[in-house]
Amino acid sequence: MIEIHVPDALVESQHLYAGEAGRAFIAGLPDLAARTLERWELTPVGGSMHGMAALVLPVERADGSPAVVKFQVLDEETEGEPVALRVWDGDGAVRLLDHDATTGTMLLERAGDGQELTRSAEAGRDAARRGVVVLAELLARLTAGPAPAGMRTLGDIAGQMLDDTPAALKEIADPAERALVARCADAVREVVGEPGDRMLHWDLHFDNVLAAEREPWLAIDPKPLAGDPGFDLWPGLNNLFDPDDVRWRFDAMTEVLGLERGRALAWTLGRVLQNVLWEVEDGRALPAEDLELARRLLGRPL
């Protein structure tokens, strides 16, 4: 049986952030990986890769074609990933080749050399702007169609955020920060009744876009939900954060996606609110870059 090394950083992140489910996932990962490789007749061909929540193994299939296997905890965020990948069917995203619904394990198309868009975008402001346009062009394709029935919805998420806001505001000591977060909640309140039905990626940042052969760039790692595409802009505004470039990025992304700017602003402020609520819940400092992003977007009329 093939032995799989589980990186220490993945072990630490799962133990820290995923609780009992993360610990169980890590404990069972070597056996799960070995069984999966045997079941799908896969041969490992390189070192493993990982983020905070998943282990990815480059493999070769029985017919010699390249692929990767992705192992991750099955939860409300990850359970929709194979659904979204099937809907997109390779149009702007990697293809799903096989899937084990019981464990959430996926066999995926291997995207070229695996170089993230981050590497290209790090070369300065012009390069970052080109990266933002790549994100927007991918989002325009990925969010073009409706999400299938049963997908978690932005309406439910936004409603819960608004329910949680009053208690969170009481925990924010700084009056200016508290007022800014309240403005974000007010913006969400204006649009929560029309949350949209498009298929959203939710997490399309530079590291989740890979250089490929059949297309220049392909998206990976969606955390999909049904909603308004404006909710998908935040990663492109926050990546390699440049406060002086926030307005340019917002203008460019809304133009490429053809979004109504007022609604796009409201849902972007909704992402700021979501991040603030998470930090307050976990007893951490408020996300300074998110607050500055909100200030910049609210600083002048659209």
N, C-alpha and C positions, 0 to 999 in steps of 0.2 A: 504494500500500500504506500502511495506517495505521501511523504511528510510535508506539511505546509507550515512555514514559519509565520507566526502572527506578530507583526511589528509592535514594539513596546509602546509607541505613540498611540496606536489604535487601541491597545489595551487600556492605556491611561484615560483616553478620552471617553471610551465606553463606560469605564468604571465611574468616571466623574460625572458624566452628563446623562447616561441612560439608565442608571439605577440597576435594579434587579434584572430587567430585561437585557441590559447591556452586558452584565456579568455572565448571564446564561448564554448569550450569543458568543462571547469570547471563549467560554469554556467548551462549547460545542463546535467551534469553528474548524479546528483541525480535522475532526472526523467528518463534518459536513463537506468540507472542501475535498477531502479524499474520495468520499462516496460520489460526489458530483462529477469529479473528473472521470471516475470509472463509468458512471452511468451514461454520461454524454460522450464518452470515448474521446477525451481531451488530453493533450499533452502540454504541460507547462513549458514555455519557451523563453521566459525571462523573469526578472525580479518582480515581486509583487508591488503594487501601488496602493495607496490608501489616503483617505481623508480623515475626517473626525468620526465618520459613521460607517464606512464601508471598506472592504478589502477587495481589490481588483487584481485578477491574475491574467496576464497575457497567456494565451493558449493557441494551440493548433488543433483543428478539428480532424476527424478521421480522414476526410478528403484532402487534407493539407491546407485548407483555407484558414486565415488568421481570424481570431476572435478574442474576446475577453470575457471572463466570468466575474460577476459582481455579487458579493455576499454582503448582506446588511440586515439590521434588525427590521423585522416586519412590524410597521406601525401605521398610523393614519397618514403620515407624510409619504412613506415609501410604498404603501400598497397601491397607490394610483400610478406609480411610475410605469409599469408594463402596459397599463391601459392607455396612457398618453402615447407611449412609443408605438403601440399598435395603430392608434389613430393617425399619427404623423407618418408612419410607414416609410421612414427615411427621408421625408421632405423637410430638410433643415435640421434633422436630428439623427443620431445613430439608430440603426435598425435593431429591433429585438429579434433574436434568432431562436430563442427557446426560453422557457420560464417554468419554474417550479412554484406553483401557487402556495404550497404548504409552507415553504421556508422563505419565499420572496427572492430566491436566487435567480439571476438572469444571465443568459448567454447573449452577448451583445457584439455587434459589428465593431471591429477594431479600427479606429479612425487614424489612418496614416501613421505618422511618427509620434502621435500623441502630444505634440507641442501645444500648450495652452495659449490662448489669445493674450494672456498676461504678458508673455515674453515679448510679444510685438508691441504691446501697449506701453511698456515700461520705458520706452526710449525718449519720452518727453511729451509735452502737451499735444503736439500735432499727432503723434503716434497714439496717444490715449484717445484723442478725438476720432481717429480712424477706427479704433477699437469700439468706441461707443456706437458708431454708425453700423459696424458689423453686428453688434448686439441688436440694434433697432431693426435692421433688415431681417435678421433671423426671427425676432419677435413678430414682425409683420406677417411672416409665414406661419409661425407656430400658433398664433392667436387668431388666425383667419377664420377658423371654423368653430362650431359649438362644441362644448364638452359633452360627453355621453351622459346619459342618465345614471345617477348613483354617485357621481363625483362629488366630493366635498365642495361646499360653495362659499364664495366670498361673502355672500349675504349673512350666512351663519357666523362666519368668523368676525365680520365687522360688527354684527349685533352683540356678540360676546365682548368685543373690545369696548364698545360703548357702555355695556353693563359694568365692566371692570374699571372704567376710567375714574368715577368719583372717588373710590377708595384709593386709587393710585395717586390722584392729585393731592390727597391729604398727606402722602408720604414725601412729597417734593417740597423741600424747605425753601428753595430760592424762589421768590415771587415772580421774577422774570421768566424763569424756566417753567414754573407752574402755569403761567399765563400762556406761554407758547404751546405747551402740551394741550391746554384747554382749547386753543385755536385749532389745533390739529383735530381734536375730537369734534369740534363744531363743523369742520369741513366734512368729516366723514358722515356726520348726522345729516348733512344736506343731500348726500348721494346714496345713503344706505338703502333707501327704498328702491333703487334701480341698480343692483349690483352687477348686472351683466351675466352673460352665459357662455362667453368664449372659453376655449381651452387655454389656461394660463400655465406657464412654466414655473413661475414664482421665484426661481433662484438662478436666473440667467446672468451670471457675472463672468468676468474674463476667464477664470479658472475652469468654468463649465462650458467653454467653447474650445474645441480641438481642431487643429489643422488636419485636413483629410485629403484623400486622393480623388474620390468621386465628386466632391465639392470642396471649395477652399476652406470652409469652416462648417463644423457640425456641433450642435448642442448636445450636451449630456446631462444626466442627473436631474431630471425635472422633479419637482414636488407639486404636482398639478392640482389645480382646482378650477372650478367654473366661476368666471367673473369678468370684470372689466379690465381690458388690457392696460389701463392706466396704473393698475396695481403692480404691473411687471416692470415699471420704469426704474424703481429705486436702485437695483443693483448697478445699473449703468451710470447713475448719478453718484453713487457712493464709491465705486471701484477706483483705486488710486486717487483718493479724494483730493480734489482741487477746488476749494471754496470759490475761487474767482472764475471757475469754469462751469459752475452749476447751471447758470441760466443758459449758457450756450448748449450744454448737453440736453437740458430739458427741451429747448426749442428744437434741436435737431431730432431728438427721438420722437416727439409728438408729431413733427412734420412727416418723418418717414412712415410712422404708423397711421397717420391720418386721424389723430385723436382730437377731440374737442378739448381745448386747453384747460378750461375751468374744471371739467370732470377729471382730467388727468392730474391736475394739481391736487384736487381733493383726495384722490386715491393714493397719490404719492405721499401726502401728509398722513394718510392712513397707515402706510408702511412705517413712517417715523413713529406714529402712535403705537403700533404693534411692537416695535423694538423697545420703546420706552417701557411699555407694560411688562415685557419680559424681564428687563433689568430691574424694575421695581419689585417684581414678584420674587426675584432671586436675591434681592438685597444688595445689588451692585450699583455703582455710579451710573448716572444717566449717560447715554451714548453721545458724547460731545459732537462728533461729526454729524450725526443725524440732526441734532438741534441746530447746528450751523447750517445744514442743508435746508432745513425748514425756514430759518431766518432769511436765507438768500432767496428762496422761492417766494416768500411773502413780502420781500423788501420793496417790490414795485409792482404796479398793475401788470397783468398779463397782456 
